[in-house]
Amino acid sequence: MQKQGTVIRWDATRAFGFIRSPDTSADVFFHVRDYRGTTPPREGLAVVYEEIHVGGKGPRAMAVLPAAQQGGASPSRPVATSTPPQRRRHEPSQRTPQPQAQRHRRPAESSGPPTPAGPAMVLMLGWVVLLAWGFWAGRLPWWVLGAALAVNLLTFLVYAIDKSAAQNGKWRTKESHLHLLSLAGGWPGAWFAQQWLRHKSRKVEFRAVYWATVVLHCAALGAWLGGWLR
């Protein structure tokens, strides 16, 4: 389905970016290989594109074309990241240092709305206290401690791999798998990955499900230690 949107982020060094469209709730990823314009992509550029969904991943844009060129002849291959000299003189001179400006703006764009650390830290402290009490009371075997550390390290690693895949246009980890890791007890590792890696920290729908897994896991742990699930 063809949609219209605006390029809100373009990383010239990694040759990928994101499009925001009123027809799609999440920002749409696209790679330079999917771009069909005659000038390099830039932030604020109005485009039309074909949206696809592959393997349960986030939306991806194909055949991205500047809206000004819609209806004209499309080039047979994607444009190179460098601009031909004969076209450069028609562009504003201030666009020359654009990659550097993009790098300065990138943290603000990728971070999204700030996630308050207070509630998360309080929950983590409560989680640690519950585990410590369970070990002390003999209601949890000691191997659970190693399992808890392992699942949190694994969760952080999976987030890092998914972040790298997003930056390089490779296959992504399903969001349901990330949520399962959180539900299994890896939610502290997921929270630190979201904050330190700036990954999955701005998508409202994902964060809502993430916090639901945190509540479910802590409730199940408390019920088990209280003897309600045994």
C-alpha positions as CSV (number, residue, x, y, z in Angstrom):
1,M,0.0,0.0,0.0
2,Q,1.4,3.4,-1.0
3,K,1.6,6.0,1.8
4,Q,2.9,9.5,2.3
5,G,5.1,10.7,5.1
6,T,8.1,12.8,6.1
7,V,11.7,11.8,6.7
8,I,12.2,12.6,10.4
9,R,15.7,11.1,10.7
10,W,18.4,10.3,8.3
11,D,21.8,8.9,9.2
12,A,24.1,9.5,6.3
13,T,27.0,7.6,7.9
14,R,24.9,4.4,8.2
15,A,22.7,5.0,5.2
16,F,19.4,4.5,6.9
17,G,16.5,6.6,8.3
18,F,12.9,6.7,9.5
19,I,9.7,8.1,8.0
20,R,6.8,9.4,10.0
21,S,3.3,9.0,8.4
22,P,-0.1,9.9,9.8
23,D,-1.3,6.5,8.5
24,T,1.1,4.5,10.6
25,S,1.4,4.5,14.4
26,A,5.2,3.6,14.4
27,D,8.0,5.3,12.5
28,V,8.9,3.5,9.3
29,F,12.4,2.3,8.7
30,F,14.1,2.6,5.3
31,H,17.5,2.0,3.9
32,V,19.3,3.8,1.1
33,R,18.8,0.7,-1.1
34,D,15.1,1.4,-0.9
35,Y,15.4,5.1,-1.9
36,R,14.5,6.1,-5.5
37,G,15.1,9.8,-5.4
38,T,17.5,11.8,-7.6
39,T,18.9,13.7,-4.6
40,P,20.1,12.2,-1.2
41,P,17.5,11.8,1.6
42,R,17.3,14.5,4.2
43,E,15.3,15.3,7.2
44,G,12.0,17.1,6.5
45,L,11.7,15.6,3.0
46,A,8.2,14.7,2.0
47,V,8.1,11.2,0.4
48,V,5.8,8.5,-0.9
49,Y,6.6,4.9,-0.3
50,E,5.3,1.3,-0.2
51,E,5.0,-0.1,3.4
52,I,5.7,-3.7,4.1
53,H,5.8,-5.9,7.2
54,V,8.1,-8.9,7.3
55,G,8.2,-11.6,9.9
56,G,6.4,-9.6,12.6
57,K,9.0,-6.9,12.6
58,G,8.2,-3.2,12.5
59,P,7.1,-1.4,9.4
60,R,9.6,-1.0,6.5
61,A,9.4,1.4,3.6
62,M,10.2,0.3,0.0
63,A,10.5,2.3,-3.2
64,V,10.8,5.5,-1.3
65,L,10.4,8.5,-3.6
66,P,10.3,12.3,-2.9
67,A,6.7,13.5,-3.2
68,A,7.9,16.2,-5.7
69,Q,9.0,13.5,-8.1
70,Q,5.8,11.4,-7.9
71,G,4.4,10.9,-11.3
72,G,7.7,11.5,-13.0
73,A,10.2,9.0,-14.2
74,S,11.9,7.0,-11.4
75,P,15.6,6.2,-11.7
76,S,16.4,2.6,-12.4
77,R,18.6,2.2,-9.3
78,P,18.9,4.0,-5.9
79,V,20.8,7.2,-5.8
80,A,24.3,7.2,-4.4
81,T,24.8,8.9,-1.1
82,S,27.0,11.6,-2.7
83,T,25.3,14.3,-4.8
84,P,26.4,14.9,-8.4
85,P,28.3,18.2,-8.9
86,Q,25.8,19.5,-11.4
87,R,22.9,19.2,-8.9
88,R,24.8,20.4,-5.9
89,R,24.8,24.0,-7.1
90,H,20.9,24.0,-7.0
91,E,20.8,23.1,-3.3
92,P,21.2,25.5,-0.4
93,S,24.9,26.0,0.6
94,Q,24.1,25.2,4.3
95,R,23.4,21.6,3.4
96,T,27.1,20.8,3.0
97,P,27.7,20.2,6.8
98,Q,24.4,18.3,7.1
99,P,25.8,15.0,8.2
100,Q,27.5,16.6,11.2
101,A,24.3,18.4,12.1
102,Q,22.4,15.1,11.9
103,R,24.9,13.6,14.3
104,H,24.3,16.4,16.8
105,R,20.5,16.0,16.6
106,R,20.4,12.2,16.7
107,P,20.4,11.7,20.5
108,A,17.3,13.9,20.9
109,E,15.4,12.1,18.1
110,S,16.2,8.6,19.1
111,S,15.6,9.0,22.8
112,G,12.0,9.9,22.6
113,P,10.0,10.8,25.7
114,P,12.2,10.4,28.8
115,T,11.5,7.3,30.9
116,P,11.4,8.1,34.7
117,A,14.1,6.1,36.5
118,G,12.4,6.4,39.9
119,P,9.6,3.8,39.5
120,A,11.9,1.3,37.8
121,M,14.5,1.5,40.5
122,V,11.9,1.1,43.2
123,L,10.5,-2.0,41.5
124,M,14.0,-3.4,41.0
125,L,14.8,-2.9,44.7
126,G,11.5,-4.6,45.6
127,W,12.3,-7.5,43.2
128,V,15.8,-8.0,44.8
129,V,14.3,-7.9,48.3
130,L,11.7,-10.5,47.3
131,L,14.4,-12.8,45.9
132,A,16.6,-12.3,48.9
133,W,13.8,-13.1,51.3
134,G,12.9,-16.2,49.2
135,F,16.5,-17.5,49.5
136,W,16.7,-16.7,53.2
137,A,13.3,-18.4,53.9
138,G,14.3,-21.5,51.8
139,R,11.4,-21.0,49.4
140,L,13.7,-20.5,46.4
141,P,16.7,-22.8,45.5
142,W,20.0,-21.0,45.1
143,W,20.3,-21.9,41.4
144,V,17.5,-19.4,40.8
145,L,20.1,-16.6,41.5
146,G,22.3,-17.8,38.7
147,A,19.2,-18.2,36.4
148,A,18.1,-14.6,37.2
149,L,21.5,-13.2,36.4
150,A,21.8,-15.2,33.2
151,V,18.3,-14.2,31.8
152,N,19.1,-10.5,32.4
153,L,22.4,-10.7,30.7
154,L,20.8,-12.6,27.8
155,T,18.0,-10.0,27.6
156,F,20.5,-7.1,27.4
157,L,22.5,-9.0,24.7
158,V,19.3,-9.6,22.6
159,Y,18.4,-5.9,22.8
160,A,21.9,-5.0,21.7
161,I,21.7,-7.4,18.7
162,D,18.3,-6.0,17.7
163,K,19.6,-2.5,18.0
164,S,22.5,-3.4,15.6
165,A,20.1,-5.1,13.2
166,A,17.9,-1.9,13.2
167,Q,20.9,0.3,12.3
168,N,22.1,-2.0,9.5
169,G,18.7,-3.0,8.0
170,K,19.0,-6.6,8.9
171,W,16.4,-9.1,10.3
172,R,15.0,-7.9,13.6
173,T,14.1,-9.8,16.8
174,K,10.4,-10.1,17.3
175,E,8.9,-7.9,19.9
176,S,7.1,-10.8,21.4
177,H,10.4,-12.5,22.1
178,L,11.7,-9.4,23.9
179,H,8.5,-9.4,26.0
180,L,8.9,-13.1,26.9
181,L,12.4,-12.5,28.2
182,S,11.1,-9.6,30.4
183,L,8.2,-11.9,31.6
184,A,10.8,-14.6,32.5
185,G,12.6,-12.2,34.8
186,G,14.8,-10.3,32.4
187,W,12.9,-7.1,32.7
188,P,15.7,-5.3,34.7
189,G,18.2,-6.1,31.9
190,A,15.6,-4.9,29.4
191,W,15.1,-1.6,31.2
192,F,18.9,-0.9,31.3
193,A,19.1,-1.8,27.6
194,Q,16.3,0.6,26.7
195,Q,18.1,3.4,28.6
196,W,21.7,2.8,27.8
197,L,21.3,1.6,24.2
198,R,18.3,4.0,23.4
199,H,16.5,1.1,22.0
200,K,12.7,0.5,22.3
201,S,12.6,3.5,24.6
202,R,10.2,5.7,22.5
203,K,7.6,3.4,21.2
204,V,4.5,3.8,23.4
205,E,2.9,0.5,22.5
206,F,6.0,-1.5,23.2
207,R,6.7,0.2,26.5
208,A,3.1,-0.4,27.6
209,V,3.4,-4.1,27.0
210,Y,6.8,-4.1,28.6
211,W,5.5,-2.6,31.9
212,A,2.7,-5.1,31.8
213,T,5.3,-8.0,31.8
214,V,7.1,-6.3,34.7
215,V,3.8,-6.2,36.8
216,L,2.9,-9.8,35.9
217,H,6.4,-11.2,36.7
218,C,6.6,-9.4,40.1
219,A,3.0,-10.4,40.9
220,A,3.7,-14.1,40.0
221,L,7.0,-14.0,42.1
222,G,5.2,-12.5,45.1
223,A,2.3,-15.1,44.8
224,W,4.8,-18.0,44.6
225,L,6.8,-16.8,47.7
226,G,3.5,-16.2,49.5
227,G,2.5,-19.8,48.9
228,W,-0.6,-18.8,46.8
229,L,0.7,-20.6,43.7
230,R,1.8,-23.8,45.5
